[in-house]
């Protein structure tokens, strides 16, 4: 008997005896899915929108500085 069959058999026997209700099973499944979702999100190492916007603005400022510096160095090389 596979693990899935054992789990289903256990759940069905508990439902038959009245120990578990459908709502209990639903809550348990939702909880398990939430933990799984959180685990996947943590593995992806995602950042918040706020963090993204801050980093984006920093990169844009750095790009402007780099462009200004490269223009200055071109002028110096020409002279």
DAHUTA-V598023 format. One record per residue. N is the residue number from 1. SS is DSSP state (H for helix, E for strand, L for the rest). OMEGA is omega in radians with two decimals (* if undefined). Layout:
BEGIN
N_SS_OMEGA, N_SS_OMEGA
END
This chain:
BEGIN
1_L_-3.10, 2_L_-3.14, 3_H_-3.14, 4_H_-3.14, 5_H_3.11, 6_H_-3.14, 7_H_3.14, 8_H_3.12, 9_H_3.13, 10_H_3.14, 11_H_-3.12, 12_H_3.12, 13_H_3.10, 14_H_3.09, 15_H_-3.13, 16_H_-3.12, 17_H_3.09, 18_L_3.14, 19_L_3.10, 20_L_3.02, 21_L_3.12, 22_H_3.12, 23_H_3.10, 24_H_3.13, 25_H_3.13, 26_H_3.13, 27_H_-3.14, 28_H_3.12, 29_H_3.13, 30_H_3.12, 31_H_3.14, 32_H_3.12, 33_H_3.11, 34_H_3.12, 35_H_3.13, 36_H_3.10, 37_H_3.13, 38_H_3.12, 39_H_3.13, 40_H_-3.14, 41_H_3.13, 42_H_3.11, 43_H_-3.14, 44_H_3.11, 45_L_-3.12, 46_L_3.08, 47_L_3.13, 48_L_3.12, 49_H_-3.13, 50_H_3.11, 51_H_3.13, 52_H_-3.12, 53_H_3.11, 54_H_3.13, 55_H_3.12, 56_H_3.14, 57_H_3.09, 58_H_-3.14, 59_H_3.11, 60_H_3.10, 61_H_3.13, 62_H_3.11, 63_H_3.09, 64_H_3.12, 65_H_3.14, 66_H_3.12, 67_H_3.12, 68_H_-3.14, 69_H_-3.14, 70_H_3.07, 71_H_3.13, 72_H_-3.12, 73_H_3.09, 74_H_3.12, 75_H_-3.12, 76_H_3.14, 77_H_-3.13, 78_H_-3.08, 79_L_*
END
